[in-house]
């Protein structure tokens, strides 16, 4: 049985993938949450459980290959492919564009599932979808660990996330946490690392 949303959330909190507090995001905005997917993917048992939601969703689809954008998606694609018993490849950046290297290829008619860790704008996933189609492959669907698009990113194929985690952010002068004089921390600084 795939995890429930509450069970998934519990694992994110327990592993420090999801931090709660008062954070300065790279955008310059403030948030009460910070999410770092790699923190949960450190642990194989949790990776297996969380990726199972994606594998379970696509278990009855015809799939030849799982593809992921490097770097974040690789672990997810690999584990989903393992559970489905399929091949796993990834696309990586060369100059600015994602591309297939290392002898990876997609054949015409190949049925491909795209996997990613976190989707915010969906940029990397859209790029991978283009690569699959340019090679004549068929995109069967998209699986992601966390959908942070606030429901705004649709790939036009079946898609599933282990969890939807809407991004809540504030401009610094409207931030309710600043108004409460809670110190703001930059994620990755020592203060919040365990
Ligand atoms: Zn603030």
Boltz pocket constraint, residues with backbone or C-beta under 6 A from the ligand:
constraints:
  - pocket:
      binder: B
      contacts: [[A, 22], [A, 23], [A, 30], [A, 31], [A, 172], [A, 175], [A, 176], [A, 177], [A, 178], [A, 179], [A, 182], [A, 184]]
      max_distance: 6.0
